[in-house]
Amino acid sequence: MENTREIASAAVYSILEEDGQSHVVLRETFNRYPELSSRDRHFIQYLVQGTIENLILLDAKLNQVSKTPVKKMKPWIRTILRTGAYQILFMEKVPASAACNEAVKLAEKRRFHGLKGFVNGVLRAIVREPSLPEENLAIRYSMPEWLVDRWKKVYGAKTTEAMLKAFQCPARLSVRWNLSLASKGQIQESLEGQGVKIEPLPYGLAGCFLSDFDRIDALEAFQKGWIQVQDVSSILAGQAAAPKRSSRILDLCAAPGGKSLHLADSLEGTGQVIACDLTPKKTAMIEENKRRTGFSNLKIEVSDARIFRPEWEASFDLVMADLPCSGLGTIGHKPEIKYRATPESIHSLASLQREILTASWRYLKPGGMLIYSTCTVEPEENIENFHWLLESFPLEPVPLTDVLAEGPEEESRKEGWLQLLPGTHGGDGFFISKCKRKNQ
């Protein structure tokens, strides 16, 4: 089997050179090497995520010491140098000599015999001069400069830096409890019985943070469907929905199914949740979660949310529209997102959201509720689209002060929306809004 550095470098290559998604690449990597120890998995995950997270800073440092700019290096060589530089600069327990030597061996194994000296020389130069280039926020926090400038204009310098810091903090794993399947006491007893450390979620949410465990799929509470991995912000969206028993609910862009399960759980065995997504691959993820939890009031369909379905017109009490977006609120989990976003892609996604929302509201019964949410911090995809929604269709805002009584930002909650920011509210960056179809 390849050693841990080789496995990690292959994962980084897949993410940065082949446009892989970090969470998917890591999951597939660990599935490919089930014999890895917990320590080795932790090392690989830390090295991969740290390299991706700090890419701009690492490249700035490599460009300081290398005559060949990073962008002109062979893809495998820059991958080896990036992971090597991360170990030297950020991983205190890794001897610098080991990072250099293993990088040289990896270059040789990848058949770059003539570049072994180059790899060694660049990394040894970093060992001699490890100071980090931190001229501005963009380099210090490895965030594209246009995004930093954009957020400063919207949120101010102080809040923007708090966001950037939060994105680089280790993400905590939060789970929501399916309380129609087991009681809080049963779930906590099961987790603690397996040595898991649990801490409460903010805002009085039904769930907890987990730590001190190896694999979540080895936990009894996960296997029985009692817990669902979900970010705090995402749980708040389900909380905002607050469906009544026996409701008929449509979740339009549901994969991997966390909110659908939350809604099904809230109905306590009554009503129905129809969970849709665009492809069989996406709905398969929801099916997997349904099998584990066993919710019989959850139905799953492949459906394109852009295309209006006449048979569903005015037939739902609640529509959950957690729509495709730039995902910039989830950079803490998926750091590669920040390098792929563009102003044009944000604008295009905002237009796509409007296309879906144009169909979505028509599924509501008179008086029915629509939750429009995204996992981004971009006003163009969030509050601007919410205002457009209210101005364009027979909808009116519904205050969030009751269903999110312990939530932040009371003034905006009174107006039916909430913008959550990393570093300010905890959890991912997330937008939640609620409105209802007028009785006419």
C-alpha positions in Angstrom: 0.0 0.0 0.0 1.1 3.6 -0.7 2.3 5.5 2.4 0.2 8.2 3.9 1.9 11.1 2.2 1.5 9.5 -1.2 -2.2 8.9 -0.5 -2.7 12.5 0.6 -0.9 13.9 -2.4 -3.0 11.8 -4.8 -6.1 13.2 -3.1 -4.9 16.8 -3.4 -4.0 16.2 -7.0 -7.6 14.9 -7.6 -9.1 17.9 -6.0 -6.9 20.7 -7.5 -5.9 19.3 -10.9 -9.1 17.2 -11.7 -11.8 19.4 -10.1 -12.7 16.8 -7.4 -14.8 17.7 -4.4 -12.7 17.4 -1.2 -15.4 15.6 0.9 -16.1 13.1 -1.9 -12.4 12.5 -2.7 -11.6 11.9 1.0 -14.5 9.6 1.4 -13.5 7.6 -1.7 -9.9 7.6 -0.5 -10.7 6.1 2.9 -13.1 3.5 1.3 -10.2 2.5 -1.0 -7.9 2.0 1.9 -10.0 0.5 4.7 -6.9 -0.9 6.4 -5.7 2.6 7.4 -5.5 3.2 11.1 -7.4 6.0 12.7 -4.1 7.9 13.1 -3.2 7.5 9.4 -6.7 8.7 8.4 -6.4 11.7 10.6 -2.9 12.6 9.1 -4.2 12.3 5.6 -7.4 14.3 6.2 -5.4 17.0 8.0 -2.8 17.2 5.3 -5.3 17.2 2.4 -7.7 19.8 3.9 -4.9 22.0 5.2 -3.2 22.1 1.8 -6.4 23.0 0.0 -7.4 25.5 2.7 -4.1 27.3 2.6 -3.4 27.1 -1.2 -2.9 30.8 -2.0 -0.6 31.2 1.0 1.4 28.1 0.1 1.8 29.2 -3.5 2.9 32.6 -2.5 5.6 31.0 -0.3 6.7 28.6 -3.1 6.9 31.5 -5.5 9.2 33.3 -3.1 11.8 30.5 -3.1 11.4 28.9 -6.5 12.7 30.3 -9.8 9.8 28.5 -11.6 6.4 30.0 -10.7 3.9 27.5 -9.3 1.5 27.9 -12.3 4.3 26.8 -14.7 5.3 23.7 -12.7 4.2 20.2 -13.8 0.9 19.4 -12.0 2.4 16.5 -10.0 5.4 18.5 -9.0 3.4 21.4 -7.7 1.2 19.0 -5.8 4.2 17.4 -4.2 5.6 20.8 -3.3 2.3 22.1 -1.9 1.8 19.1 0.4 5.5 19.2 1.4 5.4 23.0 2.1 2.2 22.5 4.2 3.9 19.9 6.4 7.0 22.1 6.9 5.0 25.3 7.7 2.0 24.0 9.6 2.5 20.5 10.9 4.7 21.0 13.9 5.0 17.3 14.8 6.3 16.4 11.3 10.1 16.7 11.1 11.1 19.0 8.2 13.7 16.5 7.1 10.9 13.8 6.7 8.7 16.2 4.7 11.6 16.9 2.3 12.9 13.4 2.0 9.4 11.9 1.4 8.6 14.6 -1.2 11.8 13.7 -3.1 10.9 10.0 -3.0 7.4 10.7 -4.2 8.8 12.8 -7.1 11.0 9.8 -8.0 8.1 7.4 -7.7 6.1 9.6 -10.1 9.0 9.2 -12.5 10.2 12.8 -12.3 13.8 11.7 -11.7 15.3 14.8 -13.2 13.3 17.1 -10.8 14.3 15.4 -7.5 16.9 18.1 -6.9 14.5 20.9 -7.7 11.9 19.5 -5.2 14.6 19.1 -2.6 16.0 22.5 -3.1 12.7 24.3 -3.0 11.5 22.6 0.2 15.0 23.0 1.9 14.7 26.8 1.1 11.4 26.9 3.0 13.0 25.1 5.9 15.7 27.8 6.0 13.2 30.6 5.7 9.8 29.5 7.0 8.3 33.0 7.5 4.9 33.3 5.9 4.0 36.0 3.4 1.0 37.8 4.9 0.8 41.1 3.1 -3.0 41.2 3.0 -6.1 39.3 4.1 -6.3 37.5 0.8 -2.9 35.8 1.2 -3.0 35.4 5.0 -6.3 33.5 4.8 -5.9 32.1 1.3 -9.0 33.7 -0.1 -9.3 35.1 -3.6 -8.8 38.9 -3.4 -12.0 39.6 -5.3 -14.1 37.7 -2.7 -12.4 39.5 0.2 -13.1 42.9 -1.5 -16.7 41.9 -2.2 -17.4 40.8 1.4 -15.7 43.9 2.8 -18.2 46.1 0.8 -21.2 44.1 2.1 -20.2 43.1 5.7 -17.2 45.4 6.6 -13.6 44.6 7.3 -14.1 43.3 10.8 -16.9 40.8 10.0 -15.1 39.7 6.8 -11.9 38.9 8.8 -14.1 37.0 11.4 -15.5 34.9 8.5 -12.0 34.2 7.1 -10.8 33.1 10.5 -13.8 30.9 11.0 -13.4 29.2 7.6 -9.9 28.1 8.7 -11.0 26.7 12.1 -11.4 22.9 12.2 -15.0 22.2 11.4 -16.9 20.6 14.3 -19.2 17.7 13.5 -22.8 18.4 14.4 -25.7 15.9 14.3 -29.4 16.3 14.6 -31.5 13.9 16.7 -34.4 12.1 15.1 -36.6 12.4 18.2 -39.5 10.5 16.7 -37.2 7.4 16.5 -35.5 7.7 19.9 -35.5 10.0 23.0 -32.8 12.4 23.8 -31.8 10.2 26.7 -31.5 7.1 24.6 -29.4 8.8 22.0 -27.1 10.4 24.5 -26.7 7.1 26.4 -25.9 5.3 23.2 -23.2 7.8 22.1 -21.6 8.1 25.6 -21.7 4.4 25.9 -19.4 4.2 22.9 -17.0 6.8 24.4 -18.2 9.7 22.2 -17.9 13.2 23.7 -21.1 15.2 23.1 -21.7 18.9 23.5 -25.0 20.8 23.0 -25.8 22.7 19.9 -26.5 26.5 20.1 -30.0 28.0 19.8 -31.6 25.1 21.8 -31.5 22.9 18.7 -32.2 19.2 19.1 -28.7 17.7 18.5 -25.1 17.8 19.6 -21.5 18.2 18.5 -19.6 14.9 18.4 -15.9 14.3 19.1 -13.6 11.5 20.3 -14.8 8.8 17.9 -13.3 7.1 14.9 -16.0 6.5 12.2 -19.6 7.8 12.4 -20.9 4.7 10.6 -19.6 2.6 13.5 -21.8 4.4 16.0 -25.0 2.6 17.1 -27.0 5.8 17.1 -26.1 6.4 13.4 -26.7 2.8 12.3 -30.2 2.9 13.9 -31.0 6.3 12.2 -31.3 8.1 15.5 -28.8 10.8 14.4 -28.2 12.7 11.1 -25.1 14.6 10.3 -26.2 18.1 9.6 -24.6 21.6 10.1 -26.2 23.9 12.7 -27.3 26.3 10.0 -29.0 23.6 8.0 -30.8 22.4 11.2 -32.0 26.0 11.7 -33.6 25.9 8.2 -35.6 22.8 9.1 -36.5 24.4 12.5 -37.8 27.5 10.6 -40.1 25.3 8.5 -42.0 24.2 11.7 -44.5 21.9 9.8 -47.8 21.0 11.4 -48.6 17.3 11.8 -50.2 15.6 8.8 -48.7 18.3 6.4 -47.9 17.5 2.8 -44.4 18.8 2.1 -42.3 19.1 -1.0 -38.5 19.3 -0.7 -37.3 20.4 -4.2 -33.5 20.1 -4.1 -33.2 17.6 -1.3 -30.0 15.6 -1.7 -28.4 14.3 0.5 -31.6 14.4 2.4 -30.8 16.0 5.8 -33.7 18.5 5.7 -36.1 15.9 4.2 -35.4 13.6 7.2 -35.8 16.6 9.6 -39.2 17.4 8.1 -40.3 13.7 8.1 -39.1 13.4 11.8 -41.1 16.6 12.7 -44.3 15.0 11.3 -44.0 12.2 13.8 -45.2 9.5 11.4 -48.0 11.6 9.9 -48.3 13.4 6.6 -45.9 13.0 3.7 -42.6 14.5 2.5 -41.8 14.2 -1.2 -38.0 14.6 -1.6 -36.8 15.4 -5.1 -33.5 16.0 -6.9 -32.2 16.2 -10.4 -30.5 12.9 -11.0 -30.7 9.2 -9.8 -27.2 9.6 -8.3 -28.5 12.4 -6.1 -31.7 10.7 -5.1 -29.7 7.5 -4.2 -28.1 9.5 -1.4 -31.5 10.3 0.0 -32.6 6.6 -0.4 -29.5 5.6 1.6 -30.5 7.9 4.4 -34.1 6.7 4.2 -33.1 3.1 4.5 -31.1 3.9 7.6 -33.8 5.9 9.3 -36.8 4.0 8.1 -39.1 7.0 7.7 -42.2 5.6 6.0 -43.7 9.1 5.3 -40.8 10.0 3.0 -41.2 9.5 -0.7 -38.3 10.1 -3.1 -38.5 11.2 -6.8 -36.1 12.3 -9.6 -37.4 15.7 -10.7 -36.0 18.9 -12.3 -37.0 21.8 -10.0 -36.9 24.2 -12.9 -39.8 22.5 -14.7 -43.2 23.2 -13.2 -45.3 20.0 -12.6 -49.0 20.9 -13.1 -50.2 17.8 -11.0 -48.6 19.4 -7.9 -50.2 22.8 -8.3 -51.6 24.2 -5.1 -51.3 20.9 -3.3 -48.6 21.4 -0.6 -48.7 22.9 2.9 -45.0 23.5 2.8 -42.3 23.7 0.1 -38.6 23.6 1.1 -36.5 25.3 -1.6 -32.9 24.9 -0.4 -31.6 25.8 -3.8 -28.4 25.3 -5.8 -26.0 28.1 -4.9 -22.3 29.1 -4.9 -21.9 27.3 -1.5 -19.5 30.0 -0.2 -20.9 29.6 3.3 -19.5 26.0 3.4 -15.8 26.9 2.7 -14.9 25.6 6.1 -16.0 22.1 5.0 -15.2 22.4 1.2 -12.3 24.8 0.8 -11.9 24.2 -2.9 -15.1 26.1 -3.5 -13.4 29.5 -3.0 -11.0 28.9 -5.9 -13.8 27.9 -8.3 -16.3 30.7 -7.7 -16.5 33.7 -10.0 -18.7 36.8 -10.1 -20.3 35.4 -13.3 -21.1 32.0 -11.6 -22.7 33.7 -8.7 -24.9 35.8 -11.0 -25.8 32.7 -13.1 -26.8 30.8 -9.9 -28.9 33.7 -8.7 -30.8 33.5 -12.1 -31.2 29.7 -11.7 -32.7 30.2 -8.3 -35.2 32.6 -9.7 -36.1 30.1 -12.4 -36.8 27.5 -9.7 -38.6 29.9 -7.4 -41.0 30.9 -10.2 -42.2 27.3 -10.3 -41.9 26.6 -6.5 -44.5 29.0 -5.2 -47.2 27.6 -7.4 -47.1 24.3 -5.5 -48.3 26.0 -2.3 -51.9 25.8 -1.2 -53.4 29.2 -0.2 -51.7 29.9 3.2 -49.0 27.4 2.5 -45.4 28.1 3.6 -42.3 28.4 1.4 -38.8 28.2 2.9 -36.2 29.6 0.6 -32.6 28.9 1.8 -29.1 28.7 0.5 -25.7 27.8 2.0 -24.0 31.0 0.8 -23.3 34.5 2.1 -23.9 36.3 -1.2 -26.7 39.0 -1.1 -27.4 38.4 -4.8 -28.3 34.8 -4.1 -30.0 35.6 -0.8 -31.8 38.7 0.4 -32.1 40.2 -3.1 -33.8 37.0 -4.4 -36.1 37.0 -1.3 -37.2 40.5 -2.0 -37.7 39.7 -5.7 -39.8 36.7 -4.7 -42.1 38.8 -2.5 -42.4 41.5 -5.2 -43.1 39.1 -8.1 -45.7 36.7 -6.7 -48.7 36.6 -4.3 -46.5 35.9 -1.2 -46.0 37.6 2.1 -43.1 37.3 4.6 -43.6 35.2 7.7 -41.7 36.3 10.9 -39.1 33.8 12.1 -39.2 35.1 15.7 -41.4 32.2 17.0 -39.9 29.2 15.3 -36.3 30.5 15.9 -37.0 32.1 19.3 -33.4 31.6 20.4 -31.9 32.5 17.1 -29.7 35.6 16.2 -30.5 38.8 14.4 -33.9 39.6 15.8 -34.8 42.5 13.5 -34.3 40.5 10.3 -36.2 37.5 11.8 -39.2 39.8 12.3 -39.1 40.4 8.5 -38.9 36.7 7.7 -35.3 36.2 6.9 -32.0 35.4 8.5 -28.4 35.6 7.2 -26.0 33.4 9.2 -22.3 34.2 9.0 -19.3 32.0 10.0 -17.4 33.6 12.8 -20.5 35.6 13.9 -23.3 33.0 14.4 -21.4 29.7 14.5 -21.9 27.0 11.8 -21.8 27.6 8.1 -22.8 30.7 6.2 -26.5 30.2 5.5 -29.6 32.2 4.4 -33.1 31.3 5.6 -36.3 33.0 4.6 -40.0 32.2 5.0 -43.1 33.4 3.3 -46.6 32.2 2.7 -49.0 32.2 -0.3 -51.7 34.8 0.2 -55.3 33.6 0.5 -56.6 34.8 -2.9 
